[in-house]
Amino acid sequence: MDTLTAARSQMAMSLGFHIVFAAIGMAMPVLMIVSESLWLRTRDPVYLDLTRRWARGTAVCFAVGAVSGTVLSFELGLLWPSFMAYAGAIIGMPFSLEGFAFFLEAIFLGIYLYGWNRVRPGIHLLSGIVVAASGAFSGVFVVSANAWMNTPAGFRLVDGRPTDIDPVAAMLNPAAAAEVLHMLLAAYAAVGFAVAGIHARLLLSAKRSAFNRRALIVALLVAAPAAIAQPVSGDFAARVVARTQSVKLAAMEGQFTTEHGAPLRVGGLPDEASGITRHAIEIPGGLSWLAYGDRHALVRGLNAVSRSDWPPVAIVHVAFQAMVAIGSALALLATWASWLAIRRRPLADAKPFLRALVVATPLGFIAVEAGWIVTEVGRQPWIIANLMRTSDAVTSVPVLTATFMAFTVLYVLLSLVVAVVLRRLVAAAPA
C-alpha cells in the first residue's frame, strides 16, 4: 500500500469511527433534556430514571468521542502537513472555537452527571441545555471547516499563496450553511431512531415497562421532526453542490455527459470506462429540475473535465443513493409515527411500527457514514477543491501502512468495548 492510500485509509477509518460518537454527542443531550423536562413537569420517576441512564451512556460515548476527535486533530498535522501549512491560518478559527465548545461541553456534562441533588433542578436542567448546545456548536464549527475544503473562501491568492485572510468569511463559506444543517439533522435523526429502535425491540420482547414506553416516545420526539425536515435540507444541500461543485454533483448522479434536461437516476452503477451509468431508472429532466429549478437547465457532466479530476464515481454515486434511500425511508417512518400520534394510537402497541423501528435502528448511522463518503470522496482528487491535490498534501513518512493497520485494530477493539458497556446499560433498564 503506497503512502497516499495508507494515509487516506487511516483518515477514513478515524473519521468513520469518530463521526458516530460525534453524532451521539450532538443528539443524546437533547434526549436527556427532553426527558428531564418531562420529569420536572410531571414528577414521574420513570423520566428521572430514564434521564440518569441516558446521561451515563452519553458520558461513555463522550469519552470515546473526545479521544477519537483528538486523534483526528493530530492526524491532520501528521498525515497532511502541507495542507495544514497552507490552510491552518484560514481555518484555524473554527477549530479553535470547536475546542472551546468541547471544553464547555465537558465542564457542564460533569455538572450534569454529578449535580443531582447538589444544584437546584432548574440549574441542573440548564447545565444539560448547555451540554446540548455545546455539542451542536462543536459540530457546527468542524463541519464549517470541512465545508471550506469544498468551497474555499475568505482569502485572496497572490502567487499561489493565500493572502488577505478573513477567517470569518472562510468559516461562512458558500457550503457551510447547507452542510451544517444537513449534519445536525442527520445526527438527531440517526441517534433518535437508534434509541427508539432499541426500546422498540425491548417492547416486542415482552419488556413492556413504562420505562421502555416513555423512552420510545422521547426518542421519537427528537428523531421524527429531524427526519421529516431532512429531505428539505438535502434538497438545499444538493442545490448548493450544483452551484459550487459541479464535478461532485455529476459523480453523485452518475452524469457523464453535459446536457440540457439531464435525467434523475434512481439506482444504477456508473461505468467509468464506457461513461455510462447502467441499470438506473431515469426520470427525464429530473436532475435539471432538482438542481436548478428548470427541467431544461444545462447540467455539466464529468466529461467536461479531465479524467484526472474525476472522483471515484461508482463509490460516490452508490453512497449518495444509499443516503437518499435511507433518508427517505426514515422520513416515511417519522410520518408514520406522526400519523399514529395524531390518531391517538399508542405507539408502543403498534407492533408493525415497532418492527419497522427495529429494522431502522442502524440505518441513520449508515446514512451518516454514506453522507461523509459523498462529501469527502466526492471532492477527490482535491484536499482543497481546485487548489491543492490530496497527493500534494500527504506526508513523506513511509511507514503508514503499519499505523493504519494498528489504528484499525484499535478502533475495532474500542468499538467492541463500547458496545459491551452500552449493552449492559440497556440490559440493566427496568423490564
Phi, psi and omega in degrees: 000125181287168186299317181297314181297318180295318180294317179294321181294318179294319179295320179296317178298314182295316181292318179298325177287312186293325187297330178296313182285331174296317178297318177298319179296332177279323191262322184299322176300331177293317176300320180299313185286330174296315180295317180292323177299319178293326177293316180295329181279322186255338187059027175282118184297340178297320179295324178294314178298317180299315181298315181297318181291318177296325179296320179294318177296321178298320180297318179299311182292326177297318180298315180294319179296324178296317180293312182292328176292323177295319177300316179299319181295322176292321182296327178303318180280323185281322183271332186231061186297323181293324177298313182294324177296323181282316192255350187305316182289338183274315185252016178294327184297310179298326177293322177294317179294325177296321177298319177298315179297322179297313180295321177298317179297317181297317181297311184283337172293323175298316177299319183294317184290321187251006183266358177303129179067008178246335175234162180297151182306319180296320178293321179298315178297320179299322178297323176295322178296321178295321177300313181297317181293319179295319177299318178295317181292327174302314178297318180302313185290318180292317181293326178294325176293319177295320179299325178299324178296332178275324181225075184299137181206174175087024178198172176233136181274128175229115183055039176080002181243143180286132175226175181049052187287132176239096185296331178291315178296326177295316181292328180264041182293167187302332182266353190298308185300315182294316181293318181297311180299316182296320181290317180298313179297322179298319180295313181296319180291315183297311182290317179301314180289328177296315178294316178299320180295322178297314182284333173296320178297319178295321178295323179288337181268022175079006174271073189264043181287163175298329180302308182291326179293316179294318181298320179301314183294314182297317180299319180288332176298330178272317187288316189297310179300320180296317181294322179291325180281340187298317177301326178293316178293326177295321177296318177299314181296319180295323178293324176294317178299317180300323183280330189243340185220071187296328180291319177296318178300316180298320178292318178303321186261000182063039184261104183270328184255148174277124184203154170280146179063045182295139182281153170271129183255131175251118183076204179091164180225115181294138175248102185295326183296319182262349181070037181227141171262110187271152171065022179266149169273123185252131175255109186304130177073000186294318181292317178301319181291315181293323184280323188232000180075015181216117185292351177253006184294153179280129176245127181282128180266173180297329182293353179282348180235165179299143179301333179292345178260007178280140167282172173294098194297314183299318181297313182295315183296312182295318179297319179295316179298319179296316180298315181294317181297315180292316179301319178294318180296318180291325176296320177294321178295321177295322177295320176301314179299318180295320179296318177296319180293319179298322179278002179059038174268127179300119183299325183289348180256356181270091188297318176301321178294318179298320179297321177296322178296320178299316178298325184280354186311310182269353192296322180299320179290325175298319179295321177299313179298317179297321179297320179288330173297315178301314183295314187275310181291326180295341178275342183298150012270024185255137169272327167238118190309120175065010179239318182218127178281149179300322181294335179274348184260346189286153178293160176265001179296129190266005188249030187287336179300318180294317180291325177298314179296319180296316179294324178298313178298317180299314182292324177296314180296317180296322178298318180296318180297314180297318180299319180294315181297313181293324178298321179292323177296319179292318182295334181279356180290154180302139182282000000 
